[in-house]
Each structure stands twice: as structure tokens, then as C-alpha cells.
Amino acid sequence: MGSVRCACGAVGSALLIGSYRLLAASGIAAFAVSMSGCYTYPARSLSEISPPAVVSAQISDVGRVALSEPVGSGVERIEGQVVQNGDTAIRLMVTEVRFLNGLSNKWQGQQLTLHPLDVRSVSQRTFSKQRTVTALILGALAAAALFTVGFIGLFSGDSGRDKSGEPPPVS
């Protein structure tokens, strides 16, 4: 009777640990998918971009000089959402500004006008089905691997955890 109780306790403990690991793995996988590159940034011309596209604009040398007053000196890249795209300029609601020295500033949606001479290249954020599916599959595999780790040793025949100091019953 004692060995059945120990076996049930071991199974219950392994299921509980496995459940916690599955929950943790699922959370990690969900976070990884949400933060992973499920988007691509293909290059576009300014005329191809329309609101409300999210873009990343690499700033030219002329643009660095022109934008030094509103943004600061040494601007490398400006990211944001297109508010308006006209023939002579594009208006962004800026979310981040990156500088040549590696630093970056988060912005709270202040608007900024970029002229074609200010921009070296523009990349538009686009949803990628392939990257999303790949991230989901990798997340599911990681969750399954962590879940099965909870069961290793449960059915291996190792009675190291079940020793109570009594010899096994003889039949």
C-alpha cells in the first residue's frame, strides 16, 4: 500500500511540475512570438507609402543637417507611422529616433515632416506569414520539450525517490 501511495505521489508531483513547466514554456513562447520578427521591412519608394503605414527612414547627410533643429544632430534613422504623404514631403508620427552614435530616443507620436532629399531609403513594416508560422512552431516545440522534461525519470525505474527505509514486500 505504501509503494502505491509513493507512486501516486511521484506521478502527481511530476504532473504538477510538468504543468508548471508547460505554463512557463507557453508564456515564454507567447512572449517570443510577440517580440520576434513576425514583420519584414522591405525597401519602398516614398511615393509607394501611404497612411497608416509604419516605416523606418534612413536619413541622408542633407537630412541630418535639415533635421538637426527639430530632432538633434547626428540622426541616422527615424521610425514612425505615416500620417500624410504628399508630392513634396511625407509626414510621420515619430515613435523612435536613432543616432549615429548608437543611442536612440523614444518619441510619443510627435509629427515630423521629411522631404525626399532628407531620406536615403525607406523601409515599410509588413506582416510576414512565414516568420509568424516559424515562430509559432518553434515556440510549440520549446513548450513541448520543457513539458516532457518534467516526466523524465518518472517511468525510468529509478526508485531513488521512493525509498522509505523499508524493504519491498515479498510475495
trRosetta pair geometry for C-beta under 8 A, 3 or more apart (Angstrom, degrees):
i j d omega theta_ij theta_ji phi_ij phi_ji
1 4 5.8 -54 -154 33 34 112
1 5 6.5 35 150 -18 65 106
2 5 5.6 -54 -151 36 33 113
2 6 6.4 33 152 -18 66 106
2 164 6.3 -76 158 18 133 164
2 166 7.1 48 85 56 158 142
3 6 5.5 -50 -145 38 36 113
3 7 6.2 39 153 -21 66 104
3 162 6.8 52 -136 178 76 130
3 168 7.0 42 -69 -130 143 88
3 169 7.6 -121 -6 7 129 103
4 7 5.7 -52 -146 37 31 111
4 8 6.3 31 153 -18 64 105
5 8 5.8 -53 -146 37 29 110
5 9 6.3 31 153 -20 63 108
6 9 5.6 -55 -148 37 30 113
6 10 6.3 32 153 -21 65 105
6 161 7.8 164 179 115 108 82
6 162 4.4 101 149 -138 140 94
6 164 7.0 -125 -74 -43 141 117
7 10 5.7 -52 -147 34 31 112
7 11 6.4 29 154 -17 65 105
7 162 7.1 16 -66 -109 62 135
8 11 5.8 -54 -146 38 32 109
8 12 6.1 32 155 -17 65 108
9 12 5.7 -55 -144 40 29 111
9 13 6.1 31 156 -20 64 108
10 13 5.7 -54 -145 37 28 111
10 14 6.2 27 156 -18 64 107
10 154 6.5 155 147 -141 104 80
10 161 6.1 122 -105 98 116 132
10 162 6.7 -46 -49 -72 137 99
11 14 5.8 -56 -146 38 30 109
11 15 6.3 30 155 -19 65 106
11 154 6.8 90 -103 -166 59 121
12 15 5.7 -55 -146 37 30 110
12 16 6.3 30 155 -19 64 107
13 16 5.7 -55 -148 36 30 111
13 17 6.3 26 155 -14 65 107
14 17 5.8 -54 -143 41 31 108
14 18 5.9 33 155 -20 65 110
14 150 5.7 134 -173 153 71 87
14 151 5.7 83 172 -105 124 56
14 154 4.5 40 -105 -94 166 131
15 18 5.5 -55 -142 40 29 113
15 19 6.1 33 156 -23 64 105
15 150 7.7 103 -104 139 15 129
16 19 5.7 -52 -147 33 28 111
16 20 6.6 28 154 -16 62 104
17 20 5.8 -54 -150 37 32 111
17 21 6.3 30 152 -17 65 108
17 150 4.5 173 106 -142 93 110
18 21 5.7 -57 -146 39 31 110
18 22 6.2 34 154 -22 66 105
18 147 5.5 61 -169 -165 90 68
18 148 7.8 40 -132 -86 111 16
18 150 3.1 -179 -82 93 73 151
18 151 5.9 31 -83 -44 134 83
19 22 5.6 -50 -145 35 31 112
19 23 6.4 32 154 -18 63 105
19 150 7.8 167 -1 173 42 175
20 23 5.7 -54 -149 37 31 111
20 24 6.2 28 154 -15 65 107
20 150 7.9 139 51 -97 79 140
21 24 5.6 -54 -144 41 32 110
21 25 5.9 32 156 -19 67 108
21 146 4.6 -155 165 150 106 96
21 147 5.7 167 100 -95 106 43
21 149 6.5 -136 -180 63 164 102
21 150 5.0 -167 23 -49 140 119
22 25 5.7 -55 -141 40 28 110
22 26 6.1 32 156 -22 64 106
22 143 6.2 62 -147 -178 65 94
22 146 6.9 164 -83 98 41 99
22 147 4.3 43 -82 -97 93 107
22 150 7.9 -65 -30 0 85 143
23 26 5.8 -53 -146 35 27 112
23 27 6.5 28 154 -17 61 106
24 27 5.7 -56 -151 37 31 112
24 28 6.3 29 153 -17 66 106
24 146 7.0 -112 81 150 97 150
25 28 5.6 -53 -145 38 33 110
25 29 6.1 33 155 -20 66 107
25 142 5.9 -170 -163 124 106 83
25 143 3.8 143 128 -119 118 63
25 144 8.0 -161 137 -5 153 26
25 145 7.7 174 -134 62 148 70
25 146 3.9 174 -72 56 135 142
25 147 6.4 -103 31 -42 151 80
26 29 5.7 -53 -143 38 29 111
26 30 6.2 30 156 -20 64 106
26 143 5.3 59 -71 -121 61 134
27 30 5.8 -52 -144 36 29 109
27 31 6.3 28 156 -17 63 106
28 31 5.8 -56 -149 38 30 111
28 32 6.1 31 153 -21 65 108
28 139 7.8 -176 103 -142 72 91
28 142 7.0 -97 97 124 117 134
28 143 7.8 172 60 -79 95 81
29 32 5.6 -54 -145 37 30 112
29 33 6.3 30 156 -19 65 105
29 138 7.9 179 -135 104 98 67
29 139 3.0 112 -160 -168 107 104
29 140 6.8 103 -157 -53 155 36
29 142 5.7 168 -82 68 104 115
29 143 5.2 -49 -26 -47 145 109
30 33 5.9 -53 -147 36 30 109
30 34 6.3 25 156 -16 64 108
30 139 7.2 111 -50 -168 36 146
31 34 5.9 -60 -147 39 29 107
31 35 6.0 6 162 -1 67 115
32 35 6.2 -69 -140 50 25 96
32 36 5.5 35 160 -40 67 112
32 135 6.7 -166 124 -168 92 103
32 138 7.7 -97 121 101 139 109
32 139 5.8 177 69 -93 119 107
32 142 8.0 50 26 41 157 157
33 36 5.7 -47 -131 22 25 115
33 38 7.0 46 -179 -52 69 128
33 132 7.4 64 -163 -149 100 67
33 135 4.6 132 -116 137 76 120
33 136 6.1 52 -111 -78 134 62
33 139 5.4 -39 -48 -43 108 153
36 131 7.2 -163 129 162 107 105
36 135 4.6 169 76 -117 152 139
37 40 7.4 67 168 -78 105 54
37 128 7.5 10 140 41 80 138
37 131 5.6 -79 108 -175 79 147
37 135 7.9 176 59 -63 55 131
38 127 6.9 -10 140 -149 89 69
38 128 5.9 -165 176 56 46 87
38 131 5.1 179 -123 106 42 108
38 132 4.3 58 -141 -81 109 83
38 135 6.1 -77 -76 14 94 149
39 125 5.0 0 174 -166 138 90
39 126 6.3 143 -162 69 81 36
39 127 6.0 -50 -106 -100 76 37
39 128 5.9 155 -124 2 18 96
39 131 7.5 -98 0 71 18 147
40 125 7.9 149 77 -150 35 46
40 126 5.4 -27 64 65 82 93
40 128 4.7 89 -18 -60 99 125
40 131 7.1 157 -49 -12 90 141
41 56 6.0 -7 -153 29 140 124
41 123 3.8 47 164 154 100 128
41 124 6.8 165 -150 67 61 28
41 125 5.9 -23 -97 -90 80 53
41 126 7.3 159 -92 17 29 81
42 123 6.4 166 84 -149 21 83
42 124 6.5 -22 65 52 73 82
42 126 6.2 -5 16 14 100 135
43 121 5.6 -45 -136 -176 113 116
43 122 7.0 110 -155 76 64 48
43 123 5.5 -51 -91 -93 49 75
44 48 4.5 -125 -175 77 106 126
44 49 5.4 113 116 -57 139 95
44 55 7.6 -94 49 -119 122 114
44 122 5.5 -56 67 97 81 98
44 123 6.9 121 12 -127 83 26
44 124 4.7 26 -4 -12 138 114
45 48 5.0 96 57 -1 77 104
45 49 7.7 -152 91 -11 44 87
45 122 7.3 87 -153 48 12 113
46 49 6.1 -60 -155 27 37 110
46 85 7.1 177 169 -152 80 112
46 90 5.6 -132 -157 -40 108 132
46 116 5.8 -124 15 -102 159 87
46 119 6.6 121 -69 69 120 150
46 122 6.0 106 -78 6 66 149
47 85 7.8 140 -129 162 32 125
48 124 7.8 -107 107 -27 107 144
49 53 5.0 -121 -161 62 90 153
49 55 6.0 14 -142 -71 150 140
49 82 5.6 172 149 -67 110 159
49 85 5.8 174 95 -95 80 152
49 90 6.8 29 83 -129 124 142
49 122 6.4 -74 -34 132 146 144
49 124 5.8 -175 -106 -83 104 124
50 53 6.2 100 66 -13 43 115
50 82 6.8 171 147 106 17 146
50 85 5.7 -111 -112 29 49 139
51 81 7.6 64 -140 157 77 86
51 82 4.7 -137 -89 108 60 93
51 83 5.9 29 -105 -160 125 14
51 84 6.5 -5 -49 -76 128 31
51 85 6.6 -165 -30 -5 79 96
52 81 5.6 -3 -176 -177 82 113
52 82 6.4 179 -148 65 29 77
52 83 7.8 24 -118 -96 72 40
53 81 7.2 163 88 -153 36 62
53 82 4.7 22 57 18 83 123
53 124 5.2 -38 -178 -143 127 113
53 125 7.3 158 -178 45 75 78
54 79 7.6 22 177 -178 87 90
54 80 7.3 -131 -146 133 67 22
54 81 5.3 -36 -97 -96 69 72
54 82 7.7 -139 -78 -1 22 78
54 124 7.2 115 75 -162 52 63
54 125 4.1 -18 84 33 104 129
55 79 7.1 -164 99 -142 48 57
55 80 6.9 -13 59 66 76 54
55 81 7.7 128 16 -114 74 24
55 82 6.0 56 -1 -45 119 99
55 92 7.1 -104 58 -109 108 121
55 122 5.4 -10 -171 -172 127 102
55 123 6.5 149 -158 78 71 45
55 124 5.2 -36 -99 -100 83 61
55 125 6.9 -137 -79 -3 30 82
56 77 6.0 4 -180 -177 93 117
56 78 7.6 168 -155 85 50 39
56 79 4.7 -14 -106 -100 77 90
56 122 7.2 154 77 -157 45 55
56 123 4.8 -13 58 60 96 99
56 125 7.4 90 -16 -48 95 89
57 77 6.7 158 81 -156 47 64
57 78 5.0 -13 59 61 100 87
57 79 7.5 179 19 -80 68 39
57 92 7.5 -124 0 -54 132 153
57 114 6.0 -10 149 -146 171 172
57 118 8.0 33 153 114 134 95
57 119 4.9 -67 -168 -125 114 112
57 121 7.5 178 -151 92 53 42
57 122 4.9 -16 -103 -104 77 83
57 123 7.9 -168 -75 24 35 64
58 76 7.0 -34 -145 162 73 66
58 77 5.4 -32 -103 -99 56 86
58 119 7.0 97 70 -164 53 69
58 120 4.5 -56 103 61 100 107
58 121 4.8 18 40 51 115 82
58 122 7.5 -146 19 -72 71 38
58 123 7.9 56 -18 -6 95 97
59 63 4.1 -136 -166 101 89 132
59 64 5.7 116 133 -62 121 72
59 67 6.6 -79 -144 27 143 146
59 75 4.9 29 37 111 164 100
59 76 6.2 179 38 178 102 14
59 77 6.5 -154 -3 -82 88 28
59 78 6.4 72 -53 -7 110 98
59 118 6.2 -40 -142 164 83 78
59 119 6.6 -61 -111 -108 45 47
59 120 6.6 47 114 -1 11 96
60 63 4.5 101 50 6 71 104
60 64 7.2 -122 99 -10 42 83
60 117 6.7 -100 59 163 143 53
60 118 6.2 179 36 176 96 23
60 119 6.3 37 -12 95 99 7
60 120 4.3 139 -74 -60 79 83
61 64 5.6 -44 -151 25 34 115
61 65 7.0 31 153 -13 61 101
62 65 6.1 -58 -160 36 34 108
62 66 6.3 25 149 -13 68 112
62 117 4.9 -59 106 154 146 100
62 118 6.4 -113 101 -94 89 42
63 66 5.5 -59 -139 44 35 108
63 67 5.5 14 167 -5 72 116
63 75 7.2 -90 125 82 96 118
63 114 7.1 14 -134 -146 124 93
63 115 7.8 -170 -101 57 90 80
63 117 6.8 174 -60 118 80 63
63 118 3.1 98 -106 -162 103 65
63 119 6.2 89 -69 -53 151 37
63 120 7.5 -114 14 -27 134 77
64 67 6.3 -63 -132 48 21 96
64 68 6.6 47 157 -57 58 91
64 73 7.1 56 175 -157 94 58
64 74 6.7 30 -153 -96 119 16
64 75 5.5 -175 -117 47 73 82
65 68 6.0 -31 -154 -12 29 117
66 115 7.2 -63 139 33 166 116
66 117 7.6 98 -16 98 152 103
66 118 5.5 -94 64 -98 137 105
67 70 6.1 -68 -158 54 65 91
67 71 4.5 4 161 23 101 124
67 72 8.0 -13 132 44 86 40
67 75 5.4 -42 97 24 130 152
67 78 7.8 -121 -158 -49 163 139
67 112 7.7 45 -132 -173 112 128
67 114 8.0 -5 -76 -105 126 80
67 118 6.4 93 -36 -151 112 124
68 71 7.0 -73 -113 60 15 80
68 72 6.6 -32 -152 149 53 15
68 73 4.7 24 -133 -86 104 69
68 75 7.6 -149 -83 -5 54 106
70 112 6.3 157 124 -124 141 103
71 75 5.2 26 116 -72 138 140
71 78 7.3 -78 -121 -90 152 122
71 97 5.7 -176 -162 -139 112 153
71 112 7.0 47 -67 -128 108 147
72 75 6.5 123 74 -59 74 94
72 97 7.4 116 37 133 111 146
72 99 7.1 -48 101 -93 120 122
72 105 8.0 94 16 3 145 144
74 99 4.8 48 115 -164 102 101
74 100 4.4 -104 -175 24 96 106
74 101 6.2 26 152 -13 148 94
75 78 6.6 10 178 -52 125 96
75 97 6.1 -59 -131 -172 104 106
75 98 7.6 97 -161 79 63 47
75 99 6.1 -64 -106 -107 37 65
75 100 7.6 41 75 -24 7 84
76 98 5.1 -57 64 108 104 90
76 99 5.8 110 0 -170 96 15
76 100 4.8 139 -60 -70 108 58
77 97 7.5 166 89 -158 55 44
77 98 4.3 8 55 52 96 113
78 92 6.6 129 136 79 118 162
78 94 6.0 -59 -172 -124 103 110
78 96 7.6 170 -155 91 43 55
78 97 5.5 -9 -109 -110 75 74
78 98 7.7 -151 -70 25 34 72
78 112 6.9 -97 -174 85 150 147
78 114 7.1 -176 67 -72 144 134
79 94 7.2 99 78 -154 46 67
79 95 5.4 -56 107 62 92 94
79 96 4.5 9 51 56 113 93
79 97 7.7 -154 25 -72 72 34
79 98 7.6 52 -10 -10 103 101
80 92 3.8 101 84 171 130 112
80 93 5.2 -173 178 80 116 45
80 94 4.1 -80 -70 -107 141 35
80 95 4.9 158 -101 2 66 78
80 96 7.5 -174 -59 29 73 57
80 107 7.4 -29 -87 69 116 128
80 109 7.7 133 -143 -122 111 49
80 112 7.4 126 21 39 163 106
81 92 6.7 135 66 -158 35 72
81 93 4.7 -15 60 54 92 102
81 95 7.1 70 -13 -30 82 113
81 109 7.9 -11 34 -127 110 87
82 85 5.8 1 -176 -49 128 104
82 90 6.3 -56 -131 -176 102 107
82 91 7.3 98 -162 75 60 56
82 92 6.1 -47 -98 -101 45 68
82 93 8.0 -74 5 14 2 80
83 91 4.6 -61 65 106 103 102
83 92 6.5 152 4 -124 92 13
83 93 5.2 99 -51 -32 114 93
83 111 6.2 -37 14 -122 156 114
84 90 7.2 177 93 -157 58 46
84 91 4.1 25 50 38 93 119
85 90 5.0 -2 -115 -118 75 86
85 91 7.5 -136 -66 26 41 70
86 89 5.6 18 57 55 106 67
86 90 7.3 -166 30 -81 64 42
86 91 7.8 48 -1 -13 98 96
88 115 6.7 -24 159 -130 73 90
88 116 7.6 -98 -163 -6 42 101
89 113 4.9 9 170 -175 137 104
89 114 6.4 152 -162 77 81 39
89 115 5.0 -47 -102 -92 87 63
89 116 7.8 -119 -95 -21 44 68
90 113 7.3 151 77 -155 38 58
90 114 5.1 -20 63 64 90 94
90 119 7.9 16 34 -30 126 149
91 111 5.8 5 180 -170 101 110
91 112 7.3 162 -154 80 59 35
91 113 5.2 -29 -99 -98 75 72
91 114 7.8 173 -88 20 26 71
92 111 6.8 160 84 -148 43 59
92 112 5.3 -20 62 61 94 85
92 113 7.9 168 18 -90 73 23
92 114 6.4 31 -6 -5 114 113
93 109 4.6 -5 176 -157 104 76
93 110 7.4 153 -155 73 58 19
93 111 5.6 -35 -96 -90 59 72
94 97 6.5 14 180 -53 131 92
94 107 4.3 12 112 76 98 155
94 109 6.9 159 59 -132 51 17
94 110 5.6 -22 45 67 105 74
94 111 7.2 157 -2 -113 85 18
94 112 5.1 36 -38 7 123 121
95 106 7.0 -31 166 -155 61 71
95 107 5.8 -159 -147 61 11 88
95 109 6.9 18 -83 -75 67 58
96 104 5.7 9 -176 176 105 118
96 105 6.9 163 -153 84 58 46
96 106 5.6 -31 -99 -110 79 52
96 107 6.3 -159 -71 14 25 87
97 104 6.5 169 86 -157 47 69
97 105 4.9 -3 55 55 97 95
97 107 6.3 68 -14 -33 95 117
98 103 7.6 169 -152 95 56 41
98 104 4.4 -25 -101 -101 69 101
99 102 7.1 -31 80 37 81 24
99 103 4.9 2 44 64 119 83
99 104 6.8 -167 9 -83 76 46
99 105 7.9 55 -25 -6 105 92
107 110 5.4 -93 -179 26 119 95
114 118 4.8 -135 -160 81 78 134
114 119 5.5 66 163 -50 125 112
115 118 4.8 101 55 -5 71 107
115 119 7.6 -167 87 -3 40 90
116 119 6.3 -73 -151 41 34 101
119 122 5.8 6 176 -52 138 97
127 132 7.5 1 -178 -34 88 132
128 131 4.0 46 103 19 124 111
128 132 6.3 162 93 -16 67 86
129 132 5.7 -61 -149 39 31 112
129 133 6.2 28 158 -17 68 108
130 133 6.1 -55 -145 37 27 107
130 134 6.3 27 156 -17 62 110
131 134 5.6 -55 -144 39 31 113
131 135 6.2 32 157 -20 66 106
132 135 5.8 -55 -147 37 29 109
132 136 6.4 29 154 -18 64 107
133 136 5.7 -55 -147 37 31 112
133 137 6.3 31 155 -18 65 106
134 137 5.9 -55 -147 36 30 109
134 138 6.3 26 157 -14 65 108
135 138 5.9 -56 -144 41 30 109
135 139 6.1 32 155 -20 64 109
136 139 5.7 -56 -146 38 28 113
136 140 6.3 28 156 -19 64 106
137 140 5.8 -55 -147 36 30 110
137 141 6.4 30 154 -17 64 106
138 141 5.7 -53 -146 38 32 112
138 142 6.3 33 155 -19 65 105
139 142 5.7 -54 -147 36 31 111
139 143 6.3 31 154 -18 65 105
140 143 5.7 -53 -146 37 32 111
140 144 6.3 32 154 -19 65 106
141 144 5.7 -54 -145 38 31 110
141 145 6.2 32 155 -21 65 106
142 145 5.7 -53 -146 36 30 112
142 146 6.4 26 157 -14 64 106
143 146 6.0 -58 -147 40 29 107
143 147 6.2 32 154 -23 65 109
144 147 5.6 -55 -145 36 30 114
144 148 6.4 25 159 -16 65 106
145 148 6.2 -58 -147 37 28 105
145 149 6.7 39 152 -31 61 101
146 149 5.6 -44 -153 19 35 118
146 150 7.7 43 151 -23 58 94
147 150 6.2 -50 -174 18 39 113
147 151 7.9 19 142 -5 63 104
148 151 5.7 -60 -161 38 51 107
148 152 7.0 68 144 -41 73 89
149 152 5.7 -33 -154 3 43 117
151 154 4.9 -64 -163 14 62 132
151 155 7.4 2 171 4 95 97
152 156 7.4 33 177 -41 56 125
153 156 5.1 -47 -131 9 37 129
153 158 5.9 -43 -158 43 84 131
158 161 7.5 64 117 4 92 87
159 162 4.5 -65 -165 48 81 113
159 163 6.5 105 134 -53 90 76
160 163 6.6 -33 -162 -10 30 111
167 170 8.0 6 124 -37 113 92
